[in-house]
Amino acid sequence: MACDTYRRTPEQTMAERVAEVRKKTQALADALVSGRVKVRVGPNGAVVFLDWQDRAGITDACAYRRIMSAGSQLAQAKIKQAELMSGRKIDQQAVARGVHSHDGGKTWHEGH
């Protein structure tokens, strides 16, 4: 995924960044399952992970795509549950455009 390599530090190799993204998104998936992190679906269909602190430059959209493609079924179920609770599905076009929130889903911004 492009988000694996987008925000590398100057001394970080591509392989190290890919490993870091995998490790951090697995930790996010574990936090979702345990309830330490919550998912919110915005009115525009974008996704935000609430209380996710150790993100290492990984966007919510990137983490969402990784969890849905290779994450645990329990973490995927938490995301589906958030869709049900919000009454709307996550919009794949919003995710692809990079729509995101910097304030826990109060306001939303197009990708930048």
WOPE-V689326 format. One record per residue. N is the residue number from 1. RES is the residue in one small letter. PHI is phi in whole degrees, 0 to 359 (999 if undefined). PSI is psi in whole degrees, 0 to 359 (NA if undefined). OMEGA is omega in radians with two decimals (none if undefined). Layout:
BEGIN
n=N res=RES phi=PHI psi=PSI omega=OMEGA
n=N res=RES phi=PHI psi=PSI omega=OMEGA
END
This chain:
BEGIN
n=1 res=m phi=999 psi=147 omega=-3.13
n=2 res=a phi=299 psi=327 omega=-3.11
n=3 res=c phi=290 psi=346 omega=3.08
n=4 res=d phi=295 psi=330 omega=-2.99
n=5 res=t phi=243 psi=352 omega=-3.01
n=6 res=y phi=299 psi=316 omega=-3.02
n=7 res=r phi=244 psi=57 omega=3.08
n=8 res=r phi=283 psi=147 omega=2.99
n=9 res=t phi=281 psi=159 omega=-3.07
n=10 res=p phi=304 psi=325 omega=-3.10
n=11 res=e phi=267 psi=2 omega=-3.06
n=12 res=q phi=269 psi=132 omega=3.07
n=13 res=t phi=279 psi=165 omega=3.11
n=14 res=m phi=300 psi=316 omega=-3.14
n=15 res=a phi=296 psi=322 omega=3.11
n=16 res=e phi=294 psi=320 omega=3.13
n=17 res=r phi=294 psi=317 omega=3.12
n=18 res=v phi=300 psi=317 omega=3.12
n=19 res=a phi=295 psi=321 omega=3.12
n=20 res=e phi=297 psi=316 omega=3.14
n=21 res=v phi=297 psi=317 omega=3.11
n=22 res=r phi=299 psi=314 omega=-3.13
n=23 res=k phi=297 psi=315 omega=-3.09
n=24 res=k phi=290 psi=323 omega=3.12
n=25 res=t phi=286 psi=331 omega=3.04
n=26 res=q phi=293 psi=320 omega=3.09
n=27 res=a phi=296 psi=322 omega=3.08
n=28 res=l phi=297 psi=314 omega=3.13
n=29 res=a phi=301 psi=318 omega=3.10
n=30 res=d phi=297 psi=319 omega=3.14
n=31 res=a phi=293 psi=326 omega=3.06
n=32 res=l phi=297 psi=313 omega=-3.10
n=33 res=v phi=297 psi=321 omega=-3.12
n=34 res=s phi=281 psi=345 omega=-3.13
n=35 res=g phi=92 psi=1 omega=3.12
n=36 res=r phi=290 psi=333 omega=3.09
n=37 res=v phi=239 psi=140 omega=3.12
n=38 res=k phi=247 psi=159 omega=3.10
n=39 res=v phi=249 psi=137 omega=3.03
n=40 res=r phi=234 psi=136 omega=3.06
n=41 res=v phi=254 psi=122 omega=-3.11
n=42 res=g phi=285 psi=168 omega=3.12
n=43 res=p phi=297 psi=341 omega=3.11
n=44 res=n phi=267 psi=2 omega=3.13
n=45 res=g phi=87 psi=3 omega=3.10
n=46 res=a phi=281 psi=163 omega=-3.07
n=47 res=v phi=242 psi=145 omega=3.04
n=48 res=v phi=219 psi=141 omega=3.09
n=49 res=f phi=257 psi=116 omega=-3.10
n=50 res=l phi=277 psi=138 omega=3.12
n=51 res=d phi=69 psi=21 omega=3.05
n=52 res=w phi=270 psi=105 omega=-3.03
n=53 res=q phi=267 psi=316 omega=-2.99
n=54 res=d phi=268 psi=69 omega=-3.01
n=55 res=r phi=265 psi=347 omega=3.05
n=56 res=a phi=51 psi=41 omega=3.10
n=57 res=g phi=76 psi=12 omega=-3.13
n=58 res=i phi=270 psi=129 omega=-3.14
n=59 res=t phi=283 psi=160 omega=3.08
n=60 res=d phi=299 psi=320 omega=-3.13
n=61 res=a phi=297 psi=317 omega=3.12
n=62 res=c phi=297 psi=313 omega=-3.14
n=63 res=a phi=299 psi=318 omega=3.11
n=64 res=y phi=301 psi=311 omega=-3.12
n=65 res=r phi=300 psi=318 omega=-3.12
n=66 res=r phi=294 psi=316 omega=-3.14
n=67 res=i phi=296 psi=318 omega=-3.12
n=68 res=m phi=289 psi=335 omega=-3.13
n=69 res=s phi=267 psi=330 omega=-3.04
n=70 res=a phi=217 psi=11 omega=-3.09
n=71 res=g phi=271 psi=177 omega=-3.13
n=72 res=s phi=291 psi=152 omega=3.12
n=73 res=q phi=294 psi=329 omega=3.11
n=74 res=l phi=293 psi=319 omega=3.10
n=75 res=a phi=294 psi=319 omega=3.09
n=76 res=q phi=298 psi=322 omega=3.12
n=77 res=a phi=296 psi=323 omega=3.09
n=78 res=k phi=296 psi=322 omega=3.10
n=79 res=i phi=293 psi=316 omega=3.10
n=80 res=k phi=298 psi=322 omega=3.10
n=81 res=q phi=297 psi=320 omega=3.10
n=82 res=a phi=296 psi=323 omega=3.08
n=83 res=e phi=297 psi=315 omega=3.14
n=84 res=l phi=298 psi=316 omega=-3.11
n=85 res=m phi=294 psi=327 omega=-3.13
n=86 res=s phi=276 psi=342 omega=-3.12
n=87 res=g phi=80 psi=16 omega=3.11
n=88 res=r phi=210 psi=154 omega=3.11
n=89 res=k phi=273 psi=156 omega=3.01
n=90 res=i phi=290 psi=128 omega=-3.11
n=91 res=d phi=276 psi=113 omega=-3.11
n=92 res=q phi=298 psi=330 omega=3.10
n=93 res=q phi=290 psi=321 omega=3.08
n=94 res=a phi=296 psi=319 omega=3.10
n=95 res=v phi=298 psi=315 omega=-3.13
n=96 res=a phi=295 psi=326 omega=3.12
n=97 res=r phi=283 psi=348 omega=3.13
n=98 res=g phi=82 psi=23 omega=3.09
n=99 res=v phi=299 psi=132 omega=-3.04
n=100 res=h phi=209 psi=170 omega=3.13
n=101 res=s phi=232 psi=142 omega=3.06
n=102 res=h phi=257 psi=359 omega=-3.04
n=103 res=d phi=227 psi=36 omega=3.06
n=104 res=g phi=74 psi=21 omega=3.07
n=105 res=g phi=97 psi=8 omega=3.08
n=106 res=k phi=285 psi=318 omega=3.07
n=107 res=t phi=231 psi=156 omega=-3.07
n=108 res=w phi=231 psi=148 omega=-3.11
n=109 res=h phi=229 psi=143 omega=3.01
n=110 res=e phi=294 psi=162 omega=-3.10
n=111 res=g phi=305 psi=143 omega=3.04
n=112 res=h phi=212 psi=NA omega=none
END
